[in-house]
C-alpha cells in the first residue's frame, strides 16, 4: 500500500467517524436511538476519530531518491 493511499484511507475513515459523531446526537434527539446507544456510539466514534486523524498525521511521504554524501 502506498503512502498516499494509506493517508487517504486514514483521512476517509476519520471523516466517516466524524460524521457518525455528528449523526449520533441528531438520531438521539429524533428518538431513533436510545440514550445508551447514543453514548456508546459517540464514545466509539470519538475514539476512532482521534485514532484515524492522528494516524493520518503520522503517515509520511516516502523520501525521494537520496544522493550520496560527497
N, C-alpha and C positions, 0 to 999 in steps of 0.2 A: 504494500500500500504506500503510495507516495505521500510526501509531507502535505502537499496541497489538498489531497483527497481527505487525509486524516483531519486536517484543520477544518475543512468544510463540513465533514461529518460531525465533529465536535460542536461546531457552531450551529448546525442544524438541530442537533439534539438539545443544545442549550436553549434555542428559540422555542422548540417544542415544549420543553419543561417550563419555560416562562409562560407560554400560552396556557398550559394546564394550571399554573399558579393563578393566572388571571381568570380562568373559567370556573375554578372551584368555588370562589365566593359568589359568583353570579348564579351558579346552579343551586347553591345553598339558599340564596335569597329567593329564588323562584320556587323553592320547595322540592326540587328534583332529587336532592341528596340529603341525607341526614347530617346532623352536626358531627357525629363521629366519623362518617365518611369524608366530610369536608376537612376535618382536622388531619386525618391520615393522608388524604390526597395532597393537601397543601404541604405537609411535612415532607413527604417523599419527593414531590415535585421541586420543593425548595432545595433540598439536599442535592437532587440531580442537577439543578441549575448551577449551583455553586461548583459541583464537580466538573461538569462539562465546560462551563465558562472558564474556570481556572485551567482545565486541561487544554483548552484551545490556546491559551496564552503560552503554554509550555511547549507546544509543537514548534520546533524551529525549522527554518529553511535550511536545506542541505547546502553546505559550503560549495562554492564554485571551485573549479579546478585550482588547486593550490600550486603556487610557484615555489620551486626550491629556494632555500636561502643562499645568498651569494657567498 
